Amino acid sequence: MTSNFPPSTPADHDDDHGSDDVLCRDLGLPARGIQLVKMEGRVFLRFSGTVAEEDLRVPYQLVPAQGVLAKPSKWRKLSADDRAQLLRERTGEQAVDELRAATAAFVREMALECDDFGLDPMSFLHTLSDLQTSEMASVVFGRIRQRLEYAIERQREERHAERTKQSINLAEYPESFEVARRLPRRFIALLGPTNSGKTHRAIEALAKAPSGIYLAPLRLLALENYERLQAFAPHGKPLAVSLVTGEERRIAEGATHVASTVEMLDTRTPVDVAVIDEIQMLADRDRGAAWTAAVCGAPARTIYLLGAPEARRAIEALAERLECQLEVHILKRKAPLSMEPGAVRKIRGLRKGDAVIAFSRRDVLMWRDMATEAGLSVATVYGNLSPEVRRAQAQRFRDGQADVVVGTDAIAMGLNMPISRIVMTTSVKYNGYEEEEISASLARQIAGRAGRYGIHEEGLVAGYDDNTHQVMRALLKEKLAPLNASGFSVAPTLEHLHRIASVTSETSLAKLLKRFVYNIDVPDGFFYPRITEDQSTRAAWLDSLELSVADKFTLSLVPVSSKVLSLQRAWEHWATSLSRGKVTRLKQDDFALFRCSRQEVEDTCRLYSAYAWLGYRLPEHFPDIELAQSLSRMASERVDSLLQQQNAATRRKQPKRFR
């Protein structure tokens, strides 16, 4: 036997190697399968042998627990007698037997576990004789166990992926809406730009029907058409109409009609007519799944689809897939829309009836102050405002109490105002990741708010500066690309997650959502699974709490911004309290709102709305729904009051010649 020394170096003398070989032979180590090895900066012992486990014969070459003897430099300094003594101590029968027993136990453990999962144990155990390392046997065993765990996890993942695929076939998604599937449904698509009269036609048809539902993209639009429906009396008495949004319920006794946000669609109660507004939202990255569900699941015999002309191809594809009759009506704008000859350029160039568009709350408030200082009274609209405040501000503009409205693209959806001209302060918007030029479809939707039919003969559009003016001119001329005719978003339901959990035994919401996105069967890609980034992030946090899958799923959908620290903390508090079985109550502080800044009151309003949303879904733990709604209304009134006070204060500061 030769000791496995590397080629000699000036520090390693041939006589030293030779003496170690002689010493090992004298002690009978080679005959017992023991080697003296120097590598990796160590001098150590390696024991060889074979263990048998049923039909397995597994050879090994391993370093025992006391197998590392010294560093080479220290070993060279030892006398021959000291080396011999150390080798006798470390190569006794007890050391050999202990390593053999440990290896046999390890082989037995691996064989049993591999048998449970149908794996070949030798694909892992061959390493016992192949490794060239100074690491002790226990470390080698640990690494092989880790390899087996990875292999088992991969196999488990493959099994779970296959079972998940078998449990949910997305091609069958329309079949999950039992009531809609049984009805003879037909679609009527009313497609056209803003101010083409499509909503008016659909709402009239809805009001004349014995029963129906209106589905809106926003609470504000649901509320507006709820009131429009209440004003109808097709049979000599007003319609009984309910309002149903995530945060509010106004249930009318004997209601025949419902105005609702699209996510709140009742798929179990059949009606005569359904109206699905803003159908082009099918393509929306985060909310498109709600429109897919509405088209597939609206339980109505006649379904009106309202939206932009570019949605036609998508609607035709869905109608064909759902085997529903389809009529398409392309409507034209009732009042013409034109670009102004040139940019506005100066704040004094703004005039009564203008809507000034910016894309952030900060910029909206800056332009509001500039317009006010120029002598104009201003209504203000931006996304952080509650629907009630946006509505109140829009009403001030309608009533002539405000000369101009300054707002974000929130103006583009759900607010009907007598705007004569849209003035774009910029054509660039932050998309959540970076600043980018707005799309032609958004430019057209915003611009279309100008020139309300019956109030103005035409609508006008201008950029504030020359560059924005030219970009808007180009965007309004651009031909819009049609929506995709496949890949319609489908969001997971609790039933989907329970079905996946039943075949995988998963309780982690993050893993269930991940399986929904990556493992379910998507045969032709017509329907496609999607979750939002927010829901995925929240799921990972919720998995740290003792909550049911159902409760985690509900909490992952609470409509509250994680980017606002106070709202994120409130959400975390609600989730933690629910995990401890505690009831979360609200306290009314009549003076708190008067001690807060406007932004704090805005955030408070959103917090109360989110509490009400939770209360409707988990009333036992969030019982103060009515108080939340009352406080939300108070906060909205306070925000509206603060906006008016700030407008008035800015006007008082300006020189009299500008008033």
C-alpha positions as CSV (number, residue, x, y, z in Angstrom):
1,M,0.0,0.0,0.0
2,T,1.2,3.5,-0.7
3,S,0.2,6.6,1.2
4,N,-1.6,8.9,-1.2
5,F,0.8,11.8,-1.0
6,P,0.9,14.3,-3.8
7,P,4.2,14.8,-5.7
8,S,7.0,15.9,-3.4
9,T,7.8,19.5,-2.9
10,P,10.9,21.1,-1.3
11,A,9.1,20.9,2.1
12,D,8.2,17.2,1.7
13,H,11.3,15.0,1.7
14,D,11.4,11.5,0.1
15,D,12.7,10.0,3.3
16,D,9.7,11.4,5.1
17,H,7.3,9.7,2.7
18,G,9.3,6.5,2.8
19,S,9.3,6.4,6.6
20,D,5.5,6.9,6.7
21,D,5.0,4.0,4.2
22,V,7.3,1.8,6.3
23,L,5.5,2.8,9.5
24,C,2.1,2.0,8.0
25,R,3.2,-1.4,6.8
26,D,4.8,-2.2,10.2
27,L,1.5,-1.4,11.9
28,G,-0.4,-3.5,9.4
29,L,-2.7,-0.6,8.3
30,P,-2.9,-1.5,4.6
31,A,-4.0,-5.0,5.3
32,R,-6.9,-3.6,7.4
33,G,-8.0,-1.2,4.7
34,I,-6.5,1.9,6.3
35,Q,-4.6,4.6,4.4
36,L,-2.6,7.5,5.6
37,V,-3.3,10.5,3.4
38,K,-2.0,14.0,3.1
39,M,-4.2,16.5,1.2
40,E,-6.1,19.8,1.6
41,G,-3.6,20.9,4.2
42,R,-4.2,17.9,6.5
43,V,-2.7,14.5,7.4
44,F,-5.5,12.1,8.0
45,L,-6.7,8.5,8.0
46,R,-9.1,6.9,5.5
47,F,-10.8,3.6,6.4
48,S,-12.0,1.3,3.6
49,G,-14.6,-1.4,3.8
50,T,-18.0,-2.7,2.5
51,V,-21.4,-2.9,4.2
52,A,-24.3,-5.0,3.2
53,E,-28.0,-4.1,3.5
54,E,-30.3,-6.8,2.0
55,D,-29.3,-6.9,-1.7
56,L,-27.0,-3.9,-1.5
57,R,-23.3,-4.1,-1.2
58,V,-21.9,-0.6,-0.6
59,P,-18.1,0.0,-0.5
60,Y,-16.8,3.0,1.4
61,Q,-13.6,5.0,2.0
62,L,-14.3,7.4,4.8
63,V,-12.5,9.5,7.4
64,P,-13.5,8.4,10.9
65,A,-14.4,10.9,13.7
66,Q,-10.8,11.0,15.0
67,G,-9.3,10.5,11.6
68,V,-7.6,14.0,11.2
69,L,-4.2,13.7,12.7
70,A,-2.4,17.0,12.2
71,K,-1.3,19.7,9.7
72,P,1.6,18.6,7.5
73,S,4.0,21.0,9.1
74,K,3.2,19.7,12.6
75,W,3.3,16.1,11.3
76,R,6.8,16.5,10.0
77,K,8.0,17.7,13.4
78,L,6.8,14.5,15.1
79,S,9.3,11.8,15.8
80,A,8.7,8.3,14.4
81,D,7.7,7.0,17.8
82,D,5.2,9.8,18.3
83,R,3.7,9.2,14.8
84,A,3.5,5.4,15.6
85,Q,1.8,6.1,18.9
86,L,-0.8,8.5,17.3
87,L,-1.6,5.9,14.6
88,R,-2.1,3.1,17.1
89,E,-4.5,5.3,19.1
90,R,-6.6,6.3,16.1
91,T,-6.7,3.0,14.2
92,G,-7.9,0.6,17.0
93,E,-10.6,-1.9,16.4
94,Q,-13.1,0.3,18.2
95,A,-12.6,3.1,15.7
96,V,-12.9,0.7,12.8
97,D,-16.1,-0.9,14.2
98,E,-17.7,2.5,15.1
99,L,-17.2,3.8,11.5
100,R,-18.5,0.5,10.0
101,A,-21.6,0.6,12.3
102,A,-22.3,4.3,11.5
103,T,-21.9,3.6,7.8
104,A,-24.2,0.5,8.0
105,A,-26.9,2.5,9.8
106,F,-26.6,5.3,7.3
107,V,-26.9,2.9,4.3
108,R,-29.9,1.3,6.0
109,E,-31.6,4.7,6.5
110,M,-30.9,5.8,2.9
111,A,-32.1,2.5,1.5
112,L,-35.4,2.7,3.4
113,E,-36.0,6.3,2.4
114,C,-35.1,5.7,-1.2
115,D,-37.5,2.7,-1.3
116,D,-40.4,5.0,0.0
117,F,-39.9,7.3,-3.0
118,G,-38.9,4.8,-5.6
119,L,-35.3,6.1,-5.9
120,D,-32.1,4.1,-6.5
121,P,-30.1,4.3,-3.3
122,M,-26.8,3.5,-5.2
123,S,-27.2,6.8,-7.1
124,F,-26.4,8.5,-3.8
125,L,-24.4,5.8,-1.9
126,H,-21.7,5.4,-4.6
127,T,-20.3,8.6,-3.3
128,L,-19.1,6.8,-0.2
129,S,-16.2,5.2,-2.1
130,D,-15.7,8.0,-4.7
131,L,-15.1,11.0,-2.6
132,Q,-11.5,12.3,-2.3
133,T,-11.8,14.5,0.7
134,S,-10.5,15.0,4.2
135,E,-14.0,15.7,5.6
136,M,-15.2,13.3,8.3
137,A,-17.8,10.6,7.6
138,S,-20.5,12.5,9.5
139,V,-20.1,15.5,7.2
140,V,-20.2,13.2,4.1
141,F,-23.3,11.6,5.4
142,G,-24.9,15.0,5.9
143,R,-24.2,16.0,2.3
144,I,-25.6,12.8,0.9
145,R,-28.7,13.2,3.0
146,Q,-29.1,16.7,1.7
147,R,-28.8,15.4,-1.9
148,L,-31.5,12.9,-1.2
149,E,-33.7,15.6,0.4
150,Y,-33.3,17.7,-2.8
151,A,-34.2,14.7,-5.0
152,I,-37.2,13.9,-2.9
153,E,-38.3,17.5,-2.9
154,R,-37.9,17.6,-6.7
155,Q,-39.9,14.4,-7.0
156,R,-42.6,15.7,-4.6
157,E,-42.7,18.9,-6.6
158,E,-43.2,17.0,-9.8
159,R,-45.9,14.9,-8.3
160,H,-47.7,17.9,-6.9
161,A,-47.3,19.8,-10.2
162,E,-48.9,16.8,-12.0
163,R,-51.7,16.5,-9.5
164,T,-52.3,20.3,-9.6
165,K,-52.4,20.1,-13.4
166,Q,-55.0,17.2,-13.1
167,S,-57.1,19.1,-10.6
168,I,-57.6,22.4,-12.6
169,N,-58.0,22.6,-16.3
170,L,-58.3,26.3,-17.3
171,A,-59.9,25.4,-20.6
172,E,-62.9,24.4,-18.5
173,Y,-63.0,27.8,-16.7
174,P,-66.4,28.9,-18.2
175,E,-67.9,25.7,-17.0
176,S,-67.3,26.8,-13.4
177,F,-70.1,29.4,-13.8
178,E,-73.1,27.0,-13.5
179,V,-75.9,29.6,-13.8
180,A,-74.4,31.4,-16.8
181,R,-73.7,28.0,-18.5
182,R,-77.4,27.0,-18.3
183,L,-78.7,30.3,-19.7
184,P,-79.1,31.1,-23.4
185,R,-76.9,34.1,-23.4
186,R,-76.2,36.7,-26.1
187,F,-73.7,39.6,-26.2
188,I,-74.4,43.1,-27.6
189,A,-71.1,45.0,-27.9
190,L,-71.5,48.8,-28.0
191,L,-68.0,50.0,-28.9
192,G,-66.9,53.6,-29.4
193,P,-64.9,56.5,-28.0
194,T,-65.8,58.6,-25.0
195,N,-68.9,60.7,-25.6
196,S,-70.4,58.2,-28.2
197,G,-73.5,57.5,-26.1
198,K,-72.9,53.8,-25.5
199,T,-73.4,54.0,-21.7
200,H,-76.7,55.9,-22.2
201,R,-78.0,53.3,-24.6
202,A,-77.1,50.4,-22.4
203,I,-78.4,51.9,-19.2
204,E,-81.7,52.6,-20.9
205,A,-82.0,49.0,-22.0
206,L,-81.0,47.9,-18.5
207,A,-83.7,50.1,-16.9
208,K,-86.4,48.7,-19.2
209,A,-85.6,45.1,-18.4
210,P,-87.5,43.3,-15.6
211,S,-84.2,42.7,-13.8
212,G,-80.5,43.4,-14.4
213,I,-77.0,44.3,-13.1
214,Y,-74.6,47.1,-14.0
215,L,-70.9,46.3,-13.5
216,A,-68.5,49.2,-13.2
217,P,-64.7,49.5,-13.0
218,L,-64.9,52.0,-10.1
219,R,-67.0,52.6,-7.0
220,L,-67.6,56.1,-8.3
221,L,-69.0,54.9,-11.6
222,A,-71.2,52.2,-9.8
223,L,-72.6,55.0,-7.6
224,E,-73.2,57.3,-10.5
225,N,-75.2,54.7,-12.5
226,Y,-76.9,53.5,-9.3
227,E,-78.4,57.0,-9.1
228,R,-79.2,57.0,-12.8
229,L,-81.1,53.8,-12.5
230,Q,-83.0,55.1,-9.5
231,A,-84.2,58.0,-11.6
232,F,-85.9,55.7,-14.1
233,A,-89.6,54.8,-13.8
234,P,-90.3,52.6,-16.8
235,H,-93.5,51.2,-15.4
236,G,-94.8,54.3,-13.6
237,K,-92.8,53.7,-10.4
238,P,-89.1,54.1,-9.6
239,L,-86.8,51.1,-10.0
240,A,-85.8,49.3,-6.8
241,V,-82.0,49.4,-7.1
242,S,-79.3,48.1,-4.8
243,L,-75.7,49.3,-4.7
244,V,-73.0,46.7,-4.0
245,T,-69.3,47.5,-3.9
246,G,-66.5,46.0,-1.9
247,E,-66.8,48.6,0.8
248,E,-70.5,49.5,0.7
249,R,-73.9,47.9,0.5
250,R,-77.1,49.8,-0.1
251,I,-79.7,47.0,-0.4
252,A,-83.1,48.0,-1.5
253,E,-86.1,45.9,-0.4
254,G,-87.4,43.9,-3.4
255,A,-84.6,45.2,-5.6
256,T,-84.8,44.2,-9.3
257,H,-81.6,45.9,-10.4
258,V,-78.1,46.2,-8.9
259,A,-75.3,48.6,-9.6
260,S,-72.0,47.0,-8.7
261,T,-68.2,47.1,-9.1
262,V,-67.1,44.3,-11.5
263,E,-65.3,42.3,-8.8
264,M,-68.6,42.1,-6.8
265,L,-70.6,40.3,-9.6
266,D,-73.1,37.9,-8.2
267,T,-72.8,34.9,-10.5
268,R,-75.6,32.9,-8.8
269,T,-78.7,35.1,-9.4
270,P,-80.0,35.1,-12.9
271,V,-81.2,38.4,-14.4
272,D,-82.5,39.6,-17.8
273,V,-79.8,42.1,-18.7
274,A,-76.2,42.7,-17.6
275,V,-74.1,45.7,-18.6
276,I,-70.3,45.3,-18.3
277,D,-68.6,48.7,-18.7
278,E,-65.0,49.5,-19.9
279,I,-64.7,46.1,-21.5
280,Q,-61.2,46.9,-22.8
281,M,-60.1,46.4,-19.2
282,L,-59.8,42.8,-20.2
283,A,-56.2,43.7,-21.1
284,D,-55.4,45.3,-17.7
285,R,-52.4,43.6,-16.1
286,D,-53.8,43.6,-12.5
287,R,-57.6,43.7,-12.9
288,G,-58.3,42.1,-16.2
289,A,-59.3,38.8,-14.5
290,A,-62.4,40.5,-13.1
291,W,-63.6,41.3,-16.7
292,T,-62.8,37.7,-17.8
293,A,-65.0,36.4,-15.0
294,A,-67.8,38.9,-15.8
295,V,-67.9,37.9,-19.5
296,C,-67.8,34.2,-18.7
297,G,-70.0,34.3,-15.6
298,A,-72.6,37.1,-15.9
299,P,-75.9,35.3,-15.3
300,A,-77.9,37.3,-17.8
301,R,-79.7,36.4,-21.1
302,T,-78.6,39.7,-22.7
303,I,-75.1,41.1,-21.9
304,Y,-74.1,44.6,-23.1
305,L,-70.3,45.0,-23.4
306,L,-69.3,48.7,-23.4
307,G,-65.9,50.0,-24.3
308,A,-63.3,51.0,-26.8
309,P,-63.3,49.7,-30.4
310,E,-60.0,48.0,-30.0
311,A,-61.7,45.4,-27.8
312,R,-63.7,44.0,-30.7
313,R,-61.3,41.2,-31.6
314,A,-61.1,40.0,-28.0
315,I,-64.9,40.1,-27.6
316,E,-65.4,38.1,-30.8
317,A,-62.9,35.5,-29.6
318,L,-64.7,35.2,-26.2
319,A,-68.2,35.0,-27.8
320,E,-67.0,32.2,-30.1
321,R,-65.4,30.3,-27.2
322,L,-68.5,30.7,-25.0
323,E,-70.8,29.8,-27.9
324,C,-72.8,33.0,-27.4
325,Q,-74.5,35.0,-30.1
326,L,-72.8,38.4,-30.7
327,E,-74.0,41.7,-32.1
328,V,-71.4,44.4,-32.6
329,H,-72.4,48.1,-32.9
330,I,-69.6,50.7,-33.6
331,L,-70.6,54.1,-32.3
332,K,-69.1,57.4,-33.3
333,R,-68.4,60.3,-31.1
334,K,-71.3,62.7,-30.9
335,A,-69.2,65.9,-30.7
336,P,-66.0,66.3,-32.7
337,L,-62.6,66.3,-30.9
338,S,-59.8,68.6,-32.2
339,M,-56.3,69.6,-31.2
340,E,-55.8,73.3,-30.5
341,P,-53.5,75.1,-33.0
342,G,-50.8,75.5,-30.5
343,A,-49.7,74.8,-26.8
344,V,-51.1,76.9,-23.9
345,R,-47.6,77.9,-22.8
346,K,-48.6,80.2,-19.9
347,I,-50.7,79.7,-16.8
348,R,-52.7,82.8,-17.9
349,G,-53.6,80.8,-21.0
350,L,-55.9,78.6,-19.0
351,R,-59.6,79.4,-19.2
352,K,-62.9,78.4,-17.7
353,G,-64.0,74.9,-18.6
354,D,-60.5,73.5,-18.8
355,A,-59.3,70.3,-17.3
356,V,-55.6,70.4,-16.5
357,I,-54.1,66.9,-16.4
358,A,-51.0,65.8,-14.4
359,F,-50.0,62.3,-13.3
360,S,-49.1,62.6,-9.6
361,R,-50.8,63.9,-6.5
362,R,-47.9,66.3,-6.0
363,D,-48.1,67.7,-9.5
364,V,-51.9,68.1,-9.3
365,L,-51.6,70.2,-6.1
366,M,-48.8,72.3,-7.7
367,W,-50.9,73.0,-10.8
368,R,-53.9,73.7,-8.6
369,D,-52.0,76.3,-6.7
370,M,-50.7,77.9,-9.9
371,A,-54.1,78.0,-11.4
372,T,-55.6,79.5,-8.2
373,E,-52.9,82.2,-8.1
374,A,-53.8,83.0,-11.7
375,G,-57.3,83.9,-10.4
376,L,-59.1,80.7,-11.3
377,S,-61.3,78.8,-8.8
378,V,-60.3,75.1,-8.9
379,A,-61.8,71.6,-8.3
380,T,-59.2,68.9,-7.6
381,V,-59.4,65.2,-8.6
382,Y,-56.7,62.5,-8.0
383,G,-56.6,58.8,-7.2
384,N,-55.8,59.1,-3.5
385,L,-59.1,60.9,-2.9
386,S,-62.1,58.8,-1.9
387,P,-64.9,58.4,-4.5
388,E,-67.0,60.7,-2.4
389,V,-64.5,63.5,-2.5
390,R,-63.9,63.1,-6.2
391,R,-67.6,63.3,-6.8
392,A,-68.0,66.4,-4.6
393,Q,-65.1,68.1,-6.4
394,A,-66.6,67.2,-9.8
395,Q,-69.9,68.5,-8.7
396,R,-68.3,71.9,-7.9
397,F,-67.0,72.0,-11.4
398,R,-70.4,71.0,-12.9
399,D,-72.2,73.7,-10.8
400,G,-69.8,76.4,-11.9
401,Q,-68.3,76.9,-8.5
402,A,-64.9,76.0,-9.9
403,D,-63.6,77.5,-13.2
404,V,-61.3,74.6,-13.9
405,V,-60.6,71.1,-12.7
406,V,-57.0,69.9,-12.1
407,G,-56.6,66.2,-11.9
408,T,-54.8,63.0,-12.8
409,D,-56.1,60.5,-15.3
410,A,-58.7,59.5,-12.7
411,I,-60.7,62.1,-14.7
412,A,-60.7,59.6,-17.6
413,M,-63.0,57.1,-16.0
414,G,-66.1,57.5,-14.1
415,L,-66.5,61.3,-13.9
416,N,-68.9,63.0,-16.3
417,M,-68.0,66.7,-16.3
418,P,-68.7,69.6,-18.7
419,I,-65.1,69.9,-19.8
420,S,-64.5,72.1,-22.8
421,R,-60.7,71.5,-23.2
422,I,-58.2,69.0,-21.9
423,V,-54.8,70.6,-21.1
424,M,-52.0,68.0,-20.7
425,T,-49.1,69.2,-18.5
426,T,-47.0,66.2,-19.6
427,S,-47.3,63.1,-21.7
428,V,-45.1,61.0,-19.3
429,K,-46.4,58.9,-16.5
430,Y,-44.8,56.7,-13.8
431,N,-45.9,53.1,-14.5
432,G,-44.8,51.7,-11.1
433,Y,-41.3,51.0,-12.3
434,E,-40.2,53.9,-14.5
435,E,-41.4,57.0,-16.2
436,E,-42.8,56.3,-19.7
437,E,-44.8,58.0,-22.4
438,I,-48.5,57.3,-22.0
439,S,-50.2,55.0,-24.4
440,A,-52.3,56.1,-27.3
441,S,-55.4,54.5,-25.8
442,L,-54.9,56.4,-22.5
443,A,-54.3,59.7,-24.3
444,R,-57.5,59.1,-26.3
445,Q,-59.5,58.2,-23.2
446,I,-58.4,61.4,-21.4
447,A,-58.8,63.6,-24.4
448,G,-62.3,62.2,-25.0
449,R,-63.6,63.8,-21.8
450,A,-63.5,67.2,-23.6
451,G,-66.6,68.4,-25.4
452,R,-69.5,66.9,-23.5
453,Y,-72.4,66.3,-25.9
454,G,-75.3,68.7,-25.4
455,I,-73.0,71.2,-23.6
456,H,-70.1,71.9,-26.0
457,E,-70.1,71.9,-29.8
458,E,-66.7,70.3,-29.8
459,G,-64.0,69.1,-27.5
460,L,-60.5,70.6,-27.6
461,V,-57.1,69.2,-26.6
462,A,-53.8,71.0,-25.9
463,G,-50.5,70.4,-24.4
464,Y,-49.2,73.0,-21.9
465,D,-45.8,73.1,-23.5
466,D,-44.9,72.7,-27.2
467,N,-43.4,69.2,-26.8
468,T,-46.4,67.8,-24.9
469,H,-48.7,69.4,-27.5
470,Q,-46.9,67.6,-30.4
471,V,-46.8,64.3,-28.6
472,M,-50.6,64.5,-27.9
473,R,-51.2,65.4,-31.5
474,A,-49.3,62.2,-32.6
475,L,-50.9,60.0,-30.0
476,L,-54.4,61.0,-31.0
477,K,-53.6,60.2,-34.7
478,E,-52.0,56.8,-33.8
479,K,-54.0,53.7,-34.8
480,L,-54.7,51.7,-31.7
481,A,-53.6,48.0,-31.6
482,P,-56.5,45.5,-31.0
483,L,-56.6,43.6,-27.7
484,N,-55.2,40.1,-27.8
485,A,-57.7,37.4,-28.7
486,S,-56.3,34.9,-26.2
487,G,-54.5,34.8,-22.9
488,F,-57.4,36.2,-21.0
489,S,-56.5,36.6,-17.3
490,V,-58.0,34.3,-14.7
491,A,-57.4,35.0,-11.0
492,P,-57.4,32.2,-8.4
493,T,-60.6,31.7,-6.4
494,L,-60.7,30.1,-2.9
495,E,-62.2,27.0,-4.6
496,H,-59.1,26.8,-6.9
497,L,-56.8,27.0,-3.9
498,H,-58.7,24.4,-1.9
499,R,-58.6,22.1,-4.8
500,I,-54.8,22.4,-5.1
501,A,-54.4,22.0,-1.3
502,S,-56.5,18.8,-1.4
503,V,-54.0,17.1,-3.8
504,T,-50.8,18.7,-2.4
505,S,-51.5,19.2,1.3
506,E,-50.1,22.7,1.0
507,T,-51.2,25.2,3.6
508,S,-48.8,28.0,2.4
509,L,-50.8,30.7,0.5
510,A,-47.6,31.7,-1.3
511,K,-47.0,28.2,-2.5
512,L,-50.7,27.6,-3.5
513,L,-50.7,30.9,-5.5
514,K,-47.4,29.8,-7.1
515,R,-48.9,26.4,-8.1
516,F,-51.9,28.1,-9.5
517,V,-49.8,30.3,-11.8
518,Y,-47.2,27.7,-12.8
519,N,-48.8,24.2,-12.4
520,I,-52.4,24.2,-13.5
521,D,-53.4,22.9,-16.9
522,V,-53.5,25.7,-19.6
523,P,-54.1,23.5,-22.7
524,D,-54.3,26.2,-25.4
525,G,-53.5,29.4,-23.5
526,F,-56.9,31.0,-24.2
527,F,-57.4,31.5,-20.5
528,Y,-54.2,32.2,-18.5
529,P,-53.6,32.2,-14.7
530,R,-52.5,35.5,-13.1
531,I,-52.0,37.0,-9.7
532,T,-50.9,40.4,-8.8
533,E,-47.4,41.2,-7.4
534,D,-49.1,42.7,-4.3
535,Q,-51.0,39.5,-3.6
536,S,-47.9,37.4,-4.0
537,T,-45.9,39.7,-1.6
538,R,-48.7,39.7,1.0
539,A,-49.1,35.9,0.8
540,A,-45.4,35.4,1.8
541,W,-45.9,37.7,4.9
542,L,-49.3,36.1,5.8
543,D,-47.7,32.6,5.8
544,S,-45.8,33.6,9.0
545,L,-49.2,33.8,10.9
546,E,-51.4,31.0,12.2
547,L,-54.3,31.5,9.8
548,S,-56.5,29.3,7.6
549,V,-55.9,29.4,3.8
550,A,-59.3,31.1,3.5
551,D,-58.5,33.9,5.9
552,K,-55.0,34.4,4.3
553,F,-56.6,34.6,0.9
554,T,-59.2,37.2,2.1
555,L,-56.5,39.3,3.7
556,S,-54.3,39.2,0.6
557,L,-57.1,40.9,-1.3
558,V,-57.8,43.9,1.0
559,P,-57.8,47.0,-1.1
560,V,-55.2,49.0,0.8
561,S,-51.9,50.4,-0.5
562,S,-48.8,48.7,1.0
563,K,-46.8,51.8,-0.2
564,V,-48.5,54.0,2.5
565,L,-46.8,53.1,5.8
566,S,-49.8,53.8,8.1
567,L,-52.1,51.7,5.9
568,Q,-49.6,48.8,5.7
569,R,-49.2,48.8,9.5
570,A,-53.0,48.8,9.9
571,W,-53.3,45.9,7.6
572,E,-50.6,44.0,9.4
573,H,-52.3,44.7,12.7
574,W,-55.7,43.4,11.4
575,A,-54.0,40.2,10.1
576,T,-52.1,39.6,13.4
577,S,-55.3,40.2,15.4
578,L,-57.2,37.8,13.3
579,S,-54.5,35.1,13.7
580,R,-54.9,35.5,17.5
581,G,-58.7,35.3,17.3
582,K,-59.2,38.8,18.5
583,V,-62.0,41.2,17.4
584,T,-60.8,44.4,15.9
585,R,-63.0,47.4,16.9
586,L,-62.9,51.0,15.7
587,K,-63.0,54.0,18.0
588,Q,-64.6,57.3,17.1
589,D,-62.6,60.4,17.8
590,D,-64.6,63.4,16.7
591,F,-61.6,65.7,16.8
592,A,-58.8,63.4,15.3
593,L,-59.6,64.4,11.8
594,F,-59.2,68.1,12.6
595,R,-55.7,67.5,14.0
596,C,-54.4,65.7,10.8
597,S,-53.0,67.0,7.6
598,R,-55.0,66.6,4.4
599,Q,-52.9,63.6,3.3
600,E,-53.3,62.0,6.7
601,V,-57.1,62.5,6.4
602,E,-57.1,61.0,2.9
603,D,-55.2,57.9,4.1
604,T,-57.6,57.7,7.1
605,C,-60.5,57.6,4.7
606,R,-58.9,54.8,2.8
607,L,-58.2,52.9,6.0
608,Y,-61.9,53.1,7.1
609,S,-63.0,51.9,3.6
610,A,-60.6,48.9,3.8
611,Y,-61.9,48.0,7.3
612,A,-65.5,48.1,5.9
613,W,-64.3,45.8,3.0
614,L,-63.0,43.3,5.6
615,G,-66.1,43.7,7.8
616,Y,-68.4,42.5,5.0
617,R,-66.2,39.3,4.6
618,L,-65.2,38.6,8.2
619,P,-68.0,40.3,10.3
620,E,-67.3,38.4,13.5
621,H,-63.8,39.8,13.7
622,F,-64.4,43.2,12.1
623,P,-67.9,44.1,13.3
624,D,-67.9,47.9,13.1
625,I,-68.9,48.2,9.4
626,E,-71.4,51.0,9.9
627,L,-69.0,53.0,12.1
628,A,-66.3,52.6,9.5
629,Q,-68.6,53.9,6.8
630,S,-69.6,56.8,8.9
631,L,-66.0,57.7,9.7
632,S,-65.1,57.3,6.1
633,R,-67.8,59.8,5.1
634,M,-66.6,62.2,7.8
635,A,-63.0,61.9,6.6
636,S,-64.2,62.5,3.0
637,E,-66.1,65.6,4.0
638,R,-63.0,66.8,5.9
639,V,-60.8,66.3,2.8
640,D,-63.3,68.2,0.6
641,S,-63.4,71.0,3.2
642,L,-59.6,71.2,3.4
643,L,-59.3,71.4,-0.4
644,Q,-61.8,74.2,-0.6
645,Q,-60.1,76.1,2.3
646,Q,-56.7,75.8,0.6
647,N,-58.1,77.0,-2.7
648,A,-59.7,80.0,-0.9
649,A,-56.5,80.7,1.1
650,T,-54.4,80.7,-2.1
651,R,-56.8,83.1,-3.8
652,R,-56.7,85.5,-0.9
653,K,-52.9,85.7,-1.1
654,Q,-52.9,86.8,-4.8
655,P,-52.9,90.5,-5.8
656,K,-56.4,92.0,-6.4
657,R,-55.6,92.6,-10.1
658,F,-55.6,88.8,-10.6
659,R,-59.0,88.2,-9.0
